[in-house]
Amino acid sequence: MSVRAKGAKKMRPELKFEPRVMKVSTIGEAAGVPDLIGGKILQNDLEFFVDEDDELYEAYGTRRNSYPYRQYNSYTRELAEREVRTAVLENERLRAVFLPEYGGRLWELTDKVLGRNLLYTNDVLRFSNLAIRNAWFSGGVEWNVGIIGHTPFTADPLYTAALENEEGNPVLRMYEYERLRRVEYQMDFWLGERDRYLNCRMRIVNSGREVVPMYWWSNMAVPEYPSGRIVVPASEAYTGAGEKVFKVDIPEVDGVDITRYGNIPAQVDYFFNIPREKPKYIANIDSEGNGLVQFSTWRLQGRKLFSWGHKKGGIKWQEFLTENAGNYVEIQAGLGKTQYGCIPMPPHSAWEWMEQYGAISLEKADTQLPFEQLRDKVTEYVSGELENTGLEKKLTASRDTAGKKAKLIYEGSGYGALENARRALTGERPLSEHLEYRFTEEGEKQWADFLRTGIFFTRDPRERPDGFMCDRAYYERLKETAETKNAKNWYARYQLGVMHIYNGADKKGRKELKRSWELAKNCWACHGLGCAYIKEGSYDKAIKWLERGIRLRMDDTAYVKEGMRLLLMAGGYEKVEELYGLLPERLREESRIIYDYLTALAHTGKQREAYDYLSGHPGYVLEDLRECESSVSDLWREVYQSVKGSAATEIPGQWDFGSL
């Protein structure tokens, strides 16, 4: 096992903030309406066949929607070159590029001696429907916090700051306040002068009074090398088939060595069960023995492999997410053993750990070893690296720096400032005092003023709501003032109705939303009532309110898309067909709205029209296709059967995302 450190050019570590021109698709505004219905969440419906000491916290902390975070559902696949903010850490050995305005993604990690990027870096930043808030893009290392799935911040800017540590090296800091779990997370990154690994010091703080479900997975996209291998210090893994979860021995599963990921036939997750006494790491190596290794202190106990597999659907997804960057697999590291549930985080506690990322270089002959021998060799190497880098000691030694104030470079959201304002009113301790939070939108200040005065702000009913709250302090304050200071405020009634529904008081929610509507005819209340009636199973009432809302907001892409989705959910096929004809041409050409319309046609006896559209538009692409969604291929089968009188023998390749 060699390091190959020769040839590095000596330089002092530096941190730069600079723009980079990238090909990026347009994400659009976050939806004006809250995500009250959500969708199917796999973790809620799984059946587990594991041992009594596995402690997977199955389904703990799962959710069916992204509330209070709003969906990003109006992006397009069209790319344009634009400047993107980057933060660049560099020493004589490594160059790390981060995207502060996209969740702090570690976009590139280049080993300058080997002359290679150790990560999979997409050649475009193109959004697709794979995240908690819909929009997601592939590539780099994504930092997922709080809620199961791709982080709510994946397309949002983080607070970004700079400081120096005790050794005089620059430190890049990124942080945010996560509203649902009411925690802060802070990430400090730095490189020492001779460091061969990027230092990542992570910190999650629950300064509240309750145990909260917690989730963290560092999601690394790495190249799918020809004859590449994953190495991890485990002999078994948790995986699933359908809605069943079970444990398997590795490397061979059903006759396939899954650590040689090129052999994996279908899309799959493997969560490796690493023994307590083993070092926590995962590596991706090519056929020459070169690649990436990630290791951490003990708290980050889980490691995972995700592969798209090599069926038509998986291959199509790989093509869908990029232009020419090729295929990738994901290797991940998490707080829990799996992503089937969160783990409980105590009140008044901070969880801290270190991660390091860098190159691993084996002898070529090592790559041909049986998995067990290769695993033992790499485990011995990583154990030595953990000792050499003194990772546990580095975690402790960097605690003072982690508590220092830094110079703010870019702003994140204003919700941390709002939480501090709330705490000041109740005499509670503020959030971490070394982290600077600022109000960044007027609506956040207005929520703070409401807590103080009890007088809720209002707005023109034609304007989009500015945001939604999940903290009970706002809920209780609205209930307390609804019949007095805010009795005639349509917007206060609307927000209270939404909060009632979020908290399971659907009947009260419907009452408040109707009062909002009576005070000011607004599409926002219509959407909320549509959601409430769908939850109740009163589909005729849901259809009536959803139609009203769409008629009031026909130029709003995000609103119409959500309204059409809910109409289909309620069986309002005739209304979808009718409303489609009234929409502006721009919206009639939106891919999801076209799909909704074709679906409505197929359910109202007009399968021939739907078939004619699909067969006449072979280039049609459903731009916000959900991962594992087979909607277009299913629709094609249905209308083909109706028109041709026989089952379709194959799915046109451009729509075959379902064969995973």
C-alpha positions in Angstrom: 0.0 0.0 0.0 1.7 3.2 -1.2 1.0 6.8 -0.6 2.7 8.2 -3.7 3.2 11.7 -2.2 6.1 12.8 -4.4 5.7 15.7 -6.8 3.5 17.9 -4.6 4.2 21.6 -5.0 4.8 23.3 -1.7 2.3 26.0 -0.8 0.5 27.5 2.2 -3.1 26.4 2.6 -5.5 28.9 1.2 -9.3 29.6 1.0 -10.8 31.5 -1.9 -14.3 32.5 -2.8 -14.7 32.8 -6.5 -17.4 32.4 -9.2 -17.3 29.6 -11.7 -19.3 29.4 -14.9 -21.4 26.2 -15.0 -24.2 24.8 -17.1 -27.2 25.0 -14.8 -30.9 24.4 -15.2 -33.4 26.9 -13.8 -34.9 25.9 -10.5 -37.7 28.4 -10.3 -39.3 29.7 -7.1 -40.3 27.5 -4.3 -44.1 26.6 -4.4 -46.4 29.2 -2.8 -48.4 26.5 -1.1 -47.3 24.1 1.6 -46.7 20.4 1.1 -49.6 19.0 3.2 -50.3 15.7 1.4 -46.8 14.6 0.4 -46.4 11.2 -1.1 -45.5 7.6 -0.5 -42.5 7.2 1.8 -40.9 3.8 1.6 -39.7 3.8 5.2 -43.2 4.0 6.5 -44.3 0.7 4.9 -41.4 -1.6 5.4 -41.4 -5.0 7.2 -38.2 -5.9 8.9 -36.6 -9.3 9.3 -33.5 -8.6 11.4 -32.0 -9.6 14.7 -33.0 -8.2 18.1 -29.7 -6.5 18.6 -29.6 -4.7 15.3 -31.2 -1.5 16.6 -32.2 0.0 13.3 -34.8 2.4 14.8 -37.1 1.3 12.0 -39.5 4.0 10.7 -38.5 6.3 13.6 -38.7 9.9 12.5 -40.2 9.2 9.1 -42.6 11.8 7.4 -45.0 11.9 4.5 -44.4 15.5 3.4 -41.7 18.2 3.4 -43.7 20.7 5.5 -42.6 23.4 6.5 -40.2 23.3 3.6 -41.9 24.2 0.3 -41.5 22.1 -2.8 -39.3 23.1 -5.8 -41.5 21.8 -8.5 -41.2 24.3 -11.4 -37.6 23.7 -12.6 -36.8 22.8 -16.2 -34.2 20.6 -17.8 -33.0 23.4 -20.1 -29.4 24.4 -19.3 -27.7 27.8 -19.5 -24.3 28.9 -18.5 -24.2 31.1 -15.5 -21.9 32.1 -12.6 -22.1 29.9 -9.5 -20.5 30.8 -6.2 -17.7 28.5 -5.1 -15.5 28.2 -2.1 -12.1 26.6 -2.8 -9.8 25.1 -0.1 -6.3 24.2 -1.4 -2.9 23.0 -0.1 0.1 21.4 -1.8 -1.7 18.1 -2.1 -5.5 18.7 -2.4 -8.0 21.1 -4.0 -11.5 21.0 -2.7 -14.3 23.0 -4.4 -17.6 23.6 -2.6 -21.0 25.1 -3.8 -22.2 27.3 -0.9 -25.5 28.2 -2.6 -26.4 24.5 -3.2 -26.4 23.1 0.3 -22.6 23.4 0.6 -22.0 20.5 -1.7 -18.4 19.3 -2.0 -18.3 19.4 -5.7 -14.7 18.4 -6.5 -11.8 16.9 -4.6 -8.7 16.8 -6.7 -5.5 15.0 -5.6 -2.9 17.2 -7.2 -0.2 14.6 -7.1 -2.2 11.9 -8.7 -3.8 14.5 -11.0 -7.3 13.2 -10.6 -10.6 14.2 -9.2 -11.6 11.6 -6.5 -15.3 12.3 -6.8 -17.9 12.0 -9.5 -18.5 15.6 -10.6 -21.4 16.1 -13.0 -20.7 18.2 -16.1 -24.0 20.0 -15.5 -26.2 21.0 -12.6 -29.5 19.6 -13.7 -32.5 19.2 -11.4 -34.6 16.1 -11.1 -37.3 14.8 -8.7 -35.3 12.8 -6.2 -35.2 15.0 -3.0 -37.4 15.8 0.0 -38.4 19.1 -1.8 -38.4 17.5 -5.3 -35.4 19.2 -6.9 -32.1 17.4 -6.7 -28.9 17.1 -8.8 -26.2 14.4 -8.8 -22.5 14.7 -8.1 -20.1 15.5 -5.3 -20.7 15.0 -1.6 -24.1 16.1 -0.3 -24.6 16.7 3.5 -28.0 15.3 4.5 -29.4 16.4 7.8 -32.6 16.1 9.9 -35.1 14.4 7.6 -34.7 11.0 5.9 -33.7 11.6 2.3 -31.8 14.3 0.3 -31.6 17.3 2.5 -34.1 20.2 2.4 -31.1 22.5 1.8 -29.8 20.7 -1.3 -30.8 23.6 -3.6 -30.6 26.4 -0.9 -27.7 28.6 0.1 -26.0 27.9 3.5 -24.5 30.5 5.8 -20.8 30.6 4.7 -18.0 32.1 6.7 -14.2 32.1 7.0 -11.8 32.0 10.0 -8.4 30.6 11.0 -7.7 27.7 13.3 -5.0 27.5 16.0 -2.4 26.6 13.4 -3.1 29.6 11.3 -4.8 27.6 8.5 -8.0 28.9 6.9 -11.2 27.3 7.8 -14.3 27.2 5.6 -17.5 27.2 7.7 -21.0 26.5 6.5 -24.1 26.2 8.8 -27.8 26.5 9.1 -30.8 26.2 11.4 -33.0 23.1 10.5 -36.5 24.1 11.4 -38.3 20.7 11.6 -35.9 19.2 14.2 -35.1 22.6 15.6 -31.3 21.9 15.5 -28.3 23.7 14.2 -25.7 22.0 12.0 -22.2 23.4 11.5 -19.5 22.1 9.1 -15.9 23.3 9.4 -13.5 22.3 6.6 -9.8 22.9 6.4 -6.4 21.6 5.1 -3.2 21.7 6.9 0.0 22.4 5.0 0.8 18.8 4.4 -2.6 17.2 4.8 -3.4 14.4 2.4 -7.0 14.3 3.6 -9.7 17.0 3.6 -10.7 17.7 7.3 -14.4 17.9 7.8 -15.5 18.7 11.4 -19.3 18.3 11.8 -21.5 19.4 14.7 -25.2 19.1 15.3 -26.7 20.9 18.3 -30.1 20.1 19.9 -30.4 23.0 22.4 -34.1 22.3 22.9 -35.9 20.4 25.7 -37.1 17.4 23.8 -35.6 14.2 22.3 -35.7 14.7 18.5 -35.3 12.1 15.6 -31.9 12.8 14.0 -30.5 11.8 10.6 -27.2 12.5 8.9 -25.7 10.9 5.8 -22.7 12.2 3.9 -23.6 11.1 0.4 -20.6 10.7 -1.9 -21.0 10.3 -5.6 -18.0 8.5 -7.0 -17.2 7.3 -10.5 -18.4 3.8 -11.5 -15.0 2.6 -12.6 -14.7 -0.4 -15.0 -13.9 -3.3 -12.7 -14.2 -1.0 -9.7 -14.6 -2.2 -6.2 -16.0 -1.0 -2.9 -14.1 -1.8 0.2 -15.7 -1.6 3.7 -14.9 -3.4 7.0 -18.0 -5.5 7.1 -19.1 -9.1 6.4 -22.9 -8.4 6.3 -25.3 -5.7 5.1 -28.9 -4.7 5.4 -30.8 -4.5 2.2 -34.3 -4.8 0.9 -36.6 -6.3 -1.8 -39.9 -4.7 -2.3 -41.1 -3.7 1.2 -39.1 -6.3 3.1 -35.8 -5.5 4.8 -33.3 -8.3 5.8 -29.7 -9.0 6.4 -27.3 -10.6 4.0 -23.8 -11.9 4.0 -21.3 -10.1 1.7 -19.6 -10.0 -0.7 -21.8 -12.5 -2.5 -25.6 -11.8 -2.6 -27.6 -14.1 -4.9 -24.4 -15.2 -6.6 -23.2 -11.7 -7.3 -20.2 -10.1 -5.6 -21.9 -6.8 -4.8 -18.6 -5.1 -3.9 -17.7 -5.3 -7.6 -20.5 -2.9 -8.3 -20.3 -3.3 -12.1 -21.9 -6.8 -11.6 -25.0 -5.5 -9.7 -28.0 -6.1 -11.9 -30.7 -3.9 -10.5 -31.0 -0.7 -8.4 -30.3 -1.5 -4.8 -29.0 -0.2 -1.4 -26.6 -2.0 0.8 -26.1 -0.7 4.4 -23.0 -2.3 5.8 -23.1 -3.6 9.3 -19.6 -2.5 10.6 -18.6 -4.1 13.9 -18.1 -1.7 16.8 -14.4 -2.4 17.1 -13.6 -1.8 13.4 -12.5 1.6 11.9 -15.4 3.4 10.2 -14.5 3.8 6.5 -15.5 3.1 2.9 -13.3 3.2 -0.2 -13.9 3.2 -4.0 -11.0 1.9 -6.1 -10.4 1.4 -9.8 -8.7 -1.5 -11.5 -5.3 0.1 -11.0 -5.8 0.4 -7.2 -6.5 4.2 -7.1 -9.5 5.9 -5.7 -11.2 7.6 -2.8 -11.2 6.6 0.9 -13.5 8.3 3.5 -13.1 7.6 7.2 -14.4 9.1 10.3 -14.4 9.1 14.1 -16.7 6.5 15.8 -20.0 8.5 15.8 -20.5 8.1 12.0 -21.1 4.4 12.3 -23.0 3.6 9.1 -21.7 3.0 5.5 -23.8 2.4 2.4 -23.5 1.5 -1.3 -26.1 2.6 -3.7 -26.1 1.4 -7.3 -28.5 2.3 -10.1 -27.9 -1.2 -11.4 -27.6 -2.1 -15.1 -31.1 -2.6 -16.3 -32.7 -0.3 -18.9 -34.3 2.0 -16.2 -31.1 2.4 -14.2 -29.1 3.2 -17.3 -31.8 5.7 -18.4 -31.7 7.4 -15.0 -27.9 7.8 -15.3 -28.4 9.5 -18.7 -31.2 11.6 -17.4 -29.1 13.2 -14.7 -26.2 14.3 -16.7 -24.9 15.2 -20.2 -21.5 13.5 -20.7 -20.2 12.9 -17.1 -20.8 9.1 -17.3 -22.0 6.7 -14.6 -21.6 6.9 -10.8 -22.4 5.0 -7.7 -23.0 6.4 -4.2 -21.1 5.5 -1.1 -22.4 7.1 2.0 -21.6 7.5 5.7 -24.3 8.0 8.4 -25.1 8.4 12.1 -27.4 5.3 12.0 -26.8 1.9 10.6 -29.4 2.4 7.9 -31.6 5.1 6.4 -34.7 3.2 7.4 -35.2 5.4 10.4 -33.6 8.3 12.4 -31.9 7.9 15.8 -33.0 9.7 19.0 -30.9 12.8 19.9 -31.2 13.9 23.5 -32.1 17.4 24.5 -29.4 19.9 25.4 -26.8 17.9 23.5 -24.2 18.3 20.7 -23.0 15.5 18.5 -19.6 16.1 16.9 -17.4 14.0 14.6 -14.6 14.2 12.1 -14.6 12.9 8.5 -11.6 12.8 6.2 -11.6 12.4 2.4 -8.6 11.7 0.3 -6.8 9.3 -2.1 -6.1 5.7 -1.6 -3.5 3.9 -3.8 -3.1 0.2 -3.7 -0.8 -2.0 -5.7 -2.6 -3.2 -8.9 -2.2 -6.8 -7.7 -4.2 -6.0 -4.6 -7.3 -5.3 -6.7 -7.5 -8.9 -7.6 -7.5 -10.2 -4.1 -10.6 -12.0 -2.7 -12.8 -9.4 -0.9 -11.9 -10.7 2.6 -8.2 -10.3 2.0 -8.6 -6.9 0.3 -10.9 -5.8 3.2 -8.3 -6.8 5.8 -5.5 -5.1 4.0 -7.4 -1.8 3.6 -8.7 -2.0 7.2 -5.1 -2.3 8.4 -4.1 0.7 6.3 -7.0 2.9 7.4 -6.3 2.0 11.1 -2.8 3.2 10.5 -4.1 6.4 8.9 -6.5 7.1 11.7 -3.6 6.8 14.1 -1.2 8.9 11.9 -3.7 11.7 11.5 -4.9 11.4 15.1 -8.4 11.9 14.1 -10.1 11.4 17.5 -7.5 13.8 19.0 -8.0 16.3 16.1 -11.7 16.3 16.9 -11.0 17.3 20.5 -8.2 19.7 19.6 -10.3 21.6 17.2 -13.2 22.2 19.6 -12.0 25.8 20.4 -11.9 26.7 16.8 -15.4 25.2 16.3 -16.7 27.6 18.9 -15.1 30.8 17.5 -16.9 33.4 15.5 -16.1 33.7 11.8 -16.4 36.4 9.1 -19.7 35.9 7.3 -19.3 35.7 3.5 -22.7 34.5 2.3 -26.1 34.5 4.0 -28.4 31.5 4.5 -32.1 31.7 5.6 -33.5 34.0 8.2 -35.1 31.2 10.3 -32.2 31.0 12.8 -32.6 34.8 13.4 -36.3 34.2 13.9 -35.7 31.4 16.4 -33.4 33.7 18.3 -36.1 36.3 18.4 -38.6 33.8 19.7 -36.1 32.6 22.4 -35.4 36.2 23.5 -39.2 36.7 24.1 -39.3 33.6 26.4 -36.0 34.2 28.1 -34.4 31.1 26.6 -30.8 30.8 25.7 -30.1 31.8 22.1 -28.8 29.4 19.4 -25.0 29.0 19.2 -23.7 32.5 19.9 -20.6 32.1 17.7 -22.9 31.6 14.7 -24.3 34.7 13.0 -27.9 34.5 11.9 -29.6 37.3 10.0 -33.1 38.1 8.9 -33.0 37.7 5.1 -36.7 38.2 4.1 -39.3 40.6 5.4 -41.7 37.8 6.2 -39.3 36.4 8.9 -39.3 39.7 10.6 -43.1 39.9 10.5 -43.4 36.5 12.2 -41.1 37.8 14.9 -43.2 40.9 15.3 -46.4 38.8 15.5 -45.0 36.8 18.4 -44.2 40.0 20.2 -47.4 41.9 19.5 -50.0 39.3 18.7 -51.0 41.2 15.7 -50.6 39.1 12.6 -49.4 40.7 9.4 -51.4 40.5 6.2 -50.9 40.8 2.5 -52.7 41.1 -0.8 -54.5 37.8 -1.5 -52.9 37.7 -4.9 -49.4 37.6 -3.4 -47.7 34.3 -2.6 -47.5 33.2 1.1 -43.9 33.9 2.3 -43.4 30.7 4.4 -44.9 28.3 6.8 -44.1 27.4 10.4 -44.0 24.1 12.3 -43.0 25.4 15.7 -45.8 25.2 18.2 -45.1 28.7 19.6 -46.5 30.2 16.4 -49.4 27.8 16.4 -50.4 28.5 20.0 -50.0 32.3 19.4 -52.3 32.2 16.4 -54.9 30.2 18.2 -54.8 32.6 21.1 -55.3 35.7 19.0 -57.5 34.3 16.2 -60.8 35.6 17.7 -59.4 38.9 18.9 -56.6 40.8 17.3 -56.7 38.7 14.1 -60.4 38.0 13.7 -60.8 39.8 10.4 -57.3 38.9 9.0 -57.7 36.5 6.1 -54.0 35.7 6.1 -54.0 34.9 9.8 -57.0 32.6 9.3 -55.2 30.9 6.4 -52.0 30.3 8.3 -53.9 29.0 11.3 -55.9 26.6 9.0 -52.6 25.3 7.5 -51.2 24.7 11.0 -54.3 22.9 12.2 -54.0 20.5 9.3 -50.3 20.0 9.9 -51.1 19.2 13.5 -53.8 16.7 12.7 -56.8 19.0 13.5 -58.3 18.7 10.0 -61.8 19.8 11.0 -60.6 22.9 12.7 -58.3 23.5 9.7 -61.2 23.4 7.2 -63.2 25.8 9.4 -60.3 28.4 9.4 -59.6 28.0 5.7 -63.3 28.7 4.9 -63.2 31.8 7.1 -60.1 32.9 5.2 -61.9 32.4 1.9 -64.9 34.4 3.2 -62.7 37.3 4.3 -60.8 37.4 1.0 -61.3 35.1 -2.0 -57.8 33.5 -2.2 -56.4 30.5 -4.0 -54.3 29.6 -1.0 -57.3 28.6 1.1 -58.7 26.7 -1.9 -55.5 24.5 -2.0 -55.6 23.9 1.8 -59.3 22.9 1.6 -58.6 20.6 -1.3 -55.8 18.9 0.8 -58.0 18.6 3.9 -60.9 17.0 1.9 -58.6 14.6 0.2 -57.3 13.5 3.6 -60.9 13.0 4.7 -61.8 11.1 1.6 -64.4 13.7 0.5 -63.2 13.8 -3.1 -66.1 15.8 -4.6 -65.5 18.6 -2.2 -61.8 18.5 -2.8 -62.3 18.8 -6.5 -64.6 21.8 -6.1 -62.0 23.7 -4.0 -59.0 22.7 -6.1 -60.8 23.9 -9.3 -61.6 27.2 -7.7 -58.0 27.7 -6.7 -56.6 26.9 -10.2 -59.0 29.2 -11.9 -57.7 32.0 -9.6 -54.0 31.2 -10.2 -53.7 30.0 -13.8 -50.4 31.7 -14.5 -48.5 30.1 -11.6 -46.7 27.0 -12.7 -46.0 25.6 -9.3 -49.6 26.2 -8.1 -51.2 24.7 -11.2 -48.9 21.6 -11.1 -49.7 20.9 -7.5 -53.4 21.5 -8.1 -53.5 19.2 -11.1 -51.6 16.5 -9.1 -54.2 16.7 -6.3 -57.1 16.7 -8.8 -55.9 13.4 -10.2 -55.4 12.1 -6.7 -59.1 13.0 -6.0 -60.3 11.4 -9.3 -61.1 14.8 -10.9 -60.2 13.7 -14.4 -62.9 15.8 -16.2 -61.8 18.9 -14.3 -58.2 18.4 -15.3 -59.2 18.1 -19.0 -61.4 21.1 -18.7 -58.9 23.3 -16.9 -56.0 22.3 -19.3 -57.8 24.0 -22.2 -58.0 27.2 -20.2 -54.4 27.5 -19.2 -51.9 29.8 -20.9 -49.9 28.2 -23.7 -46.7 28.3 -21.6 -48.3 26.0 -19.0 -50.0 23.8 -21.5 -46.5 23.0 -22.8 -45.1 22.1 -19.3 -44.3 18.4 -19.2 -46.0 17.4 -16.0 -49.1 19.3 -16.9 -49.1 17.6 -20.3 -48.8 14.2 -18.5 -51.7 15.1 -16.1 -53.8 16.0 -19.1 -53.0 12.8 -21.0 -53.8 10.8 -17.8 -57.2 12.6 -17.6 -57.9 11.8 -21.3 -57.1 8.1 -20.6 -59.6 8.1 -17.7 -62.4 9.8 -19.6 -62.7 7.5 -22.6 -60.3 9.4 -24.8 -57.4 7.0 -24.9 -57.0 7.5 -28.7 -56.2 11.2 -28.1 -53.6 10.3 -25.4 -52.1 7.6 -27.7 -51.9 10.0 -30.6 -50.1 12.6 -28.6 -47.5 10.1 -27.2 -46.9 8.4 -30.5 -46.7 11.7 -32.3 -44.2 13.2 -29.7 -41.5 10.6 -29.3 -39.3 13.3 -27.8 -41.7 14.0 -25.0 -39.9 14.0 -21.6 -41.5 14.2 -18.2 -39.0 16.7 -16.7 -39.9 16.1 -13.0 -40.2 12.3 -13.2 -39.9 10.9 -9.7 -37.3 8.3 -8.8 -38.8 4.8 -9.4 -41.9 6.4 -11.1 -43.1 4.5 -14.1 -46.0 6.9 -14.9 -45.3 7.5 -18.6 -44.6 3.9 -19.4 -47.7 2.8 -17.5 -49.8 5.4 -19.4 -48.3 4.2 -22.7 -49.2 0.6 -21.9 -52.7 1.6 -21.0 -53.5 3.7 -24.1 -51.7 1.2 -26.4 -53.8 -1.6 -25.0 -57.0 0.4 -25.5 -56.2 1.5 -29.1 -54.4 -1.6 -30.4 -56.4 -4.2 -28.6 -53.2 -6.0 -27.4 -50.5 -5.4 -24.8 -47.5 -3.3 -25.8 -44.5 -5.7 -26.3 -42.0 -3.0 -25.3 -41.7 0.5 -23.9 -40.2 3.1 -26.1 -36.7 3.7 -24.7 -37.1 7.4 -24.0 -39.9 6.5 -21.4 -38.5 3.3 -19.9 -37.4 4.4 -16.5 -39.3 1.6 -14.7 -37.0 -1.4 -15.4 -34.8 -0.8 -12.3 
